[in-house]
Amino acid sequence: MKPLWIKILIIAVSLPVVAFPALLSRCPDSNEAIMLLRFYPLYVVAAAICAFLCWPKRKEVTIILLVLMALTHAAMWVLVGY
């Protein structure tokens, strides 16, 4: 059984992906930046699912995935120049 607080934490850390349209509109015209931004929502969804599934047996992996997801959000904002 997963506690409610971890579900809320995973959702809260995943929410910045909602700003994807704003990121895409400010994307530089380089192929690498466009490719990274296109994979960004897929990565966030996959990391959130993995973090949710890992919680019962490997809590450390869940925390690591959440930290990496937060760093990825920051990296995408830096990529577009915010």
Buried (B, 14 or more C-beta within 10 A) or exposed (E): EEEEEBEEBBEEBBEBBEEBEEBBEEBEEEEEBEEBBEEBBEBBEEBBEBBBEBBEEEEEBBBEBBEBBEEBBEEBBEBBEE
